[in-house]
Amino acid sequence: MRSIVVYCGSNMGKSPVYGQTAYALGEELARRQIRLIYGGGNMGLMGRVSDGAMENGGSVTGIIPNFLAKLEVAQKTLTELHLVDTMHERKAKMVSISDGVIALPGGYGTFDELFEILTWAQLQIFDGPVGLLNINGYYDLLLLQLDKMVEEGFLHTNNHQLLVVAGDAVTLLDKMEDFRLHNKGNKPLDKSLYVDNNRLE
C-alpha cells in the first residue's frame, strides 16, 4: 500500500490512549513510507495522526472543504493540502487517491465515512482493505452489532469479513497488507462510479 485514508474524530476523547495511538499510527505510516490521506484538520485525533506522520518524515495529504478551512481548522504543516467545495467531494477525493482506509474512534462523521466505504467495498466499487483501529475497546459494541446483523440475515458473512480489525497500528497494517495480497486480482477499483475525475483530480 502506498497511501491510506484515515477517518477519525476531531475531538481527543477522554482517555490519553486515543491521542497516543493516533500518533503511533501516523508514525508507523511514515516508517512504512505510506502516504497519509486525511481530512486536513488540526484538531483532535485528526491532528495527532497527522503530527505522527509529519514529525517522523512521512508524507501527508489533507483534503478539506473551503468552509472548514475558513474556520481556521486546517492543518498548516502538511506535504500538501487540497481545498474542495463540499463534504461529498472531500470523501470522494480522499478515496480516489488511496489504496486502503483506516477508521479510528470518532463521532457521526467517522461512522458515516466508515459505513460508506464498507458499502462501496460490498458493491465492489472499492477493492482496498478497510481497517478498524479498535482503541481501548471503543468499537466493541459496534462489532457485536455486526455479528448480530449476520446472525439475523441482514449481512452476508463474506461482507462482514471486509472489515479488518486490530487494537494497534502495527498489527492492523500487517493484516491490511495480508488482505490486499489475498484479494489481488479481484475486480479493480472503478473510480467512475463515485468520483468525477475531471472535477476532482
Secondary structure, 3 states (H helix, E strand, C coil): CCEEEEECCCCCCCCHHHHHHHHHHHHHHHHCCCEEEECCECCHHHHHHHHHHHCCCCCEEEEEEHHHHCCCCECCCCCEEEEECCHHHHHHHHHHCCCEEEECCCCHHHHHHHHHHHHHHHCCCCCCCEEEECHHHCCHHHHHHHHHHHHCCCCCHHHHCCEEEECCHHHHHHHHHHHHHHCCCCCCCCHHHCCCHHHHC
